[in-house]
Amino acid sequence: MSSPAPRLPETSSWPFELLIGWRYTRAGRRTRNNGFISFISFVSVAGIALGVAALIVVISVMNGFQKEVRDRMLGVIPHVQVLSADGAALGPHWPSLEARLRRDPKVTGVAPVVQGQALLAQGNSLFGVLAWGIDPALEPQVSSIASHMVAGSLSSLQPGKFGVVLGEDLAQRLGVGPGDLVTMVVPSGSLTPAGMIPRLRTLTVVGLFRIGNYEYDSSLALLDLRDAERLFLTGAPTGLRVQTRSVDDAPLVAQQLQAQLAPTLVAQPWTTQNRTWFEAVVIEKRMMFIILAMIVAVAAFNLVSTLVMTVTDKQSDIAILRTQGASPRSIMGIFVIQGAVTGVFGVLSGVALGLLIAFNVDPIVSFLEWLFHTQFLPSSVYLIHTMPSDPRVGDVLTITLIALGLSLLATLYPSWRASRLQPAAALRYE
């Protein structure tokens, strides 16, 4: 037997549309004669929940990936770098420029650097490297390399000793460790009758570092500042590495510094050094949000079929309510409430599931890698080898509101059709 037809409550502190809509939502799980409707309703809720969870997890992972790579990059590169516009050395007056930068209240550290490209050779191995000449005493002010040493220390770089500190991955590729000798070949050579002869220098490996970013761990070689000046024939630093109080304010600080510098100098914030990578990540995040939001929309509009079948099943109830004085607006409100409750339950379930996975995504991925004997994030391709996650309140709220809006939108048409149902037509065959 079907459930008894609802009647308008005579006295209640709640609107009768809310009471009947909630009753229909609960009755869909109890009655036997509409099991198929209950199944479709369950599929709608599950679809919304999975779509919302997938959107939260993917956006959180992309946030974490962007933050992790950015932080590891900023462990090596400074917030702002002051260079000559023509790429030459800064000249003999660079100490006065350094002192002026240190007086800026927004600057927390300044260190000179000599940058160049070279080749490192050991036996039959030969690799291109980024060679940086640094001041070991000042380098901790602008980078975290000193705190990521796995062997030796930056203080082992002594002027005239021609020592070198290598990224751990680079050292492994060369097959060297602390105390071993490597040969550095720089392009600024000597012109002879036989042509240009590159400059070669034997260096002693005095330390290894691992910053966690494959790009630098596999290609960066650090020398003492004065040794690098001699090797690259610069006579002075080629740039000043500047650390600011805030990472996010670096572009503004660079703009302000540029106004104070000579026209021959350029202040570059960290965002310009890797602009294409960060812009690509932002675009990918937006596209993934749009694509997964469409999946949530498809799941939300499954509520349309659920409510259409519910309206068909409840035609006699609708007719009785209309004859008792319920207005078309009240009938529409009943089914809007029923669909909204279903949508809210699906969205909240998806948020809970998504946050649960987002906060535990790294151990989940580690278990799957162990289970299938594979590596989802090779460090040589993705710069990092762990699966980071950074759930943000703003993203979760945006996803929740969009999913709730789509769920509510999906209830409007079936509810409007229910409100247009005429009592005589509904009771004709009862």
Residue pairs with C-beta under 8 A, 6 or more apart in sequence:
2 31
2 33
3 27
3 31
5 316
5 317
5 320
5 321
6 20
6 23
6 317
6 320
6 321
7 320
7 324
8 16
8 321
8 324
8 325
8 326
9 16
9 19
12 19
15 333
16 326
16 330
17 330
17 333
17 334
17 337
18 337
20 321
20 334
21 333
21 334
21 335
21 336
21 337
21 338
21 341
22 337
22 338
22 341
24 310
24 314
24 334
24 335
24 338
25 337
25 338
25 341
25 342
28 34
28 37
28 38
28 41
28 310
29 38
31 38
34 310
34 313
36 309
37 306
37 309
37 310
37 313
40 302
40 305
40 306
40 309
41 306
41 342
43 302
44 299
44 300
44 302
44 303
44 305
44 306
44 342
44 346
45 342
45 345
45 346
45 349
46 346
47 298
47 299
47 300
47 302
47 346
48 296
48 299
48 300
48 302
48 343
48 346
48 347
48 349
48 350
48 403
48 407
49 346
49 347
49 349
49 350
49 353
50 299
50 350
50 353
51 292
51 295
51 296
51 298
51 299
51 300
51 350
51 403
52 296
52 346
52 347
52 350
52 351
52 353
52 354
52 399
52 400
52 403
53 350
53 351
53 353
53 354
53 357
54 292
54 295
54 354
55 289
55 292
55 293
55 295
55 296
55 354
55 399
56 350
56 351
56 354
56 355
56 357
56 358
56 391
56 395
56 396
56 399
57 354
57 357
57 358
57 361
57 389
58 288
58 292
59 285
59 288
59 289
59 292
59 395
59 399
60 354
60 358
60 361
60 389
60 390
60 391
60 392
60 395
61 358
61 361
61 387
61 388
61 389
62 281
62 284
62 285
62 288
63 285
63 389
63 390
63 391
63 392
63 395
64 387
64 388
64 389
64 390
65 281
65 382
65 384
65 388
66 278
66 281
66 285
67 388
67 390
68 384
68 386
68 388
69 213
69 277
69 383
69 384
70 247
70 278
72 211
72 212
72 213
72 383
72 384
73 213
73 270
73 274
74 247
74 270
75 143
75 144
75 145
75 148
75 211
75 212
75 213
76 143
76 144
76 145
76 211
76 213
76 216
76 220
77 143
77 270
77 273
78 111
78 142
78 143
78 241
78 242
78 243
78 270
79 242
79 243
79 244
79 247
79 250
79 253
79 269
79 270
80 242
80 243
80 244
80 250
80 253
80 254
80 257
80 267
80 268
80 269
80 270
81 239
81 240
81 241
81 242
81 267
81 268
81 270
81 273
82 97
82 101
82 239
82 240
82 242
82 257
82 261
82 265
82 266
82 267
82 268
83 238
83 239
83 265
83 266
83 268
84 90
84 238
84 239
84 264
84 265
84 266
85 263
85 264
85 265
85 266
86 264
87 238
88 234
88 238
89 114
89 234
89 235
89 236
89 237
89 238
90 97
90 236
90 237
90 238
90 239
90 240
90 265
91 236
92 236
94 112
94 236
94 237
94 240
97 240
97 261
97 265
98 110
98 112
98 240
100 260
101 107
101 110
101 240
101 242
101 257
102 110
104 257
106 244
106 245
106 249
106 253
106 256
107 242
107 243
107 244
107 245
107 253
108 141
108 243
108 244
108 245
109 138
109 141
109 142
109 242
109 243
110 138
110 141
110 142
110 240
110 241
110 242
110 243
111 134
111 135
111 138
111 139
111 141
111 142
111 240
111 241
112 134
112 135
112 138
112 225
112 237
112 239
112 240
112 241
113 132
113 133
113 134
113 225
113 237
113 238
113 239
113 240
113 241
114 131
114 132
114 133
114 223
114 225
114 228
114 229
114 232
114 234
114 237
114 238
114 239
115 130
115 131
115 132
115 133
115 238
115 239
116 131
116 186
116 188
116 228
116 232
116 238
117 128
117 129
117 130
117 131
117 187
118 128
118 129
118 131
118 184
118 185
118 186
118 187
118 221
119 126
119 127
119 128
119 129
119 184
119 185
119 186
120 126
120 127
120 129
120 166
120 170
120 174
120 182
120 183
120 184
120 185
120 221
121 182
121 183
121 184
121 185
122 174
122 175
122 176
122 180
122 181
122 182
122 183
123 175
125 173
125 174
125 175
127 170
127 173
127 174
127 219
128 219
129 170
129 184
129 219
129 220
129 221
130 216
130 219
130 220
130 221
131 184
131 186
131 221
131 223
131 228
131 231
131 232
132 220
132 221
132 222
132 223
132 228
133 222
133 223
133 224
133 225
133 226
133 227
133 228
133 229
133 231
133 232
133 237
134 154
134 157
134 222
134 223
134 224
134 225
134 228
135 224
135 225
136 146
136 154
136 155
136 156
136 157
136 224
137 155
139 145
139 146
139 154
140 146
140 147
140 154
141 243
142 241
142 242
142 243
143 241
144 211
145 154
145 165
145 209
145 211
145 222
146 153
146 154
148 209
148 210
148 211
148 212
149 165
149 207
149 208
149 209
150 168
150 208
150 209
150 210
151 177
151 178
151 207
151 208
152 165
152 178
152 206
152 207
152 208
153 207
154 165
154 207
154 222
156 163
156 165
156 206
156 207
157 163
157 164
157 165
157 206
157 207
157 222
157 223
157 224
157 227
158 224
159 224
159 225
159 226
159 227
160 226
160 227
161 204
161 206
161 224
161 227
162 201
162 202
162 203
162 204
162 223
162 224
162 227
163 203
163 204
163 205
163 206
163 207
163 223
163 224
163 227
164 182
164 184
164 203
164 204
164 205
164 206
164 221
164 222
164 223
165 205
165 206
165 207
165 208
165 209
165 221
165 222
165 223
166 174
166 176
166 182
166 205
166 207
166 208
166 209
166 220
166 221
166 222
167 208
167 209
167 210
167 211
167 216
167 217
167 218
167 219
167 220
167 221
168 208
168 209
168 210
168 217
169 210
169 214
169 217
169 218
170 217
170 218
170 219
170 220
170 221
171 177
171 205
171 208
173 218
174 182
176 182
176 205
177 205
177 208
178 205
178 206
178 207
178 208
179 204
179 205
180 204
180 205
181 202
181 203
181 204
181 205
182 202
182 203
182 205
183 200
183 201
183 202
183 203
184 200
184 201
184 202
184 203
184 221
184 231
185 198
185 199
185 200
186 198
186 199
186 201
186 231
186 232
187 198
188 199
188 232
188 233
189 196
189 197
189 198
189 199
190 196
190 197
190 199
191 197
199 231
199 233
201 231
203 223
209 217
209 222
210 217
211 217
212 384
213 383
213 384
214 379
214 380
214 383
214 384
215 383
218 380
223 231
225 237
228 234
229 235
229 236
229 237
242 257
242 267
244 250
244 253
247 270
250 269
250 270
250 271
251 269
251 271
253 269
254 267
254 268
254 269
255 267
257 267
258 266
258 267
261 267
271 278
293 399
293 402
296 399
296 402
296 403
296 406
297 406
299 346
300 343
300 403
300 406
300 407
300 409
300 410
301 406
301 410
302 410
303 339
303 342
303 343
303 407
303 410
303 411
304 410
304 411
304 413
304 414
306 339
306 342
307 335
307 338
307 339
307 410
307 411
307 414
307 415
308 414
308 417
310 335
310 338
310 414
311 318
311 335
311 414
311 417
311 418
311 421
314 418
315 421
315 426
316 426
316 427
316 430
318 331
318 418
318 421
318 423
318 426
319 421
319 422
319 423
319 424
319 426
319 427
319 430
320 423
321 330
321 331
321 334
322 328
322 331
322 421
322 423
323 423
328 419
328 420
329 419
331 415
331 418
331 419
331 421
332 415
332 416
332 418
332 419
333 415
334 415
334 418
335 411
335 414
335 415
335 418
336 408
336 411
336 412
336 415
338 411
339 407
339 408
339 410
339 411
339 414
339 415
340 407
340 408
340 411
342 407
343 403
343 404
343 406
343 407
343 408
343 410
343 411
344 404
344 407
346 403
346 407
347 400
347 403
347 404
347 407
350 403
351 396
351 399
351 400
354 396
354 399
355 391
355 396
357 364
358 389
358 391
359 389
359 391
361 387
361 389
362 386
362 387
362 388
362 389
365 376
365 377
365 387
366 387
368 376
369 375
369 376
375 385
376 387
377 384
377 385
377 386
377 387
378 385
379 385
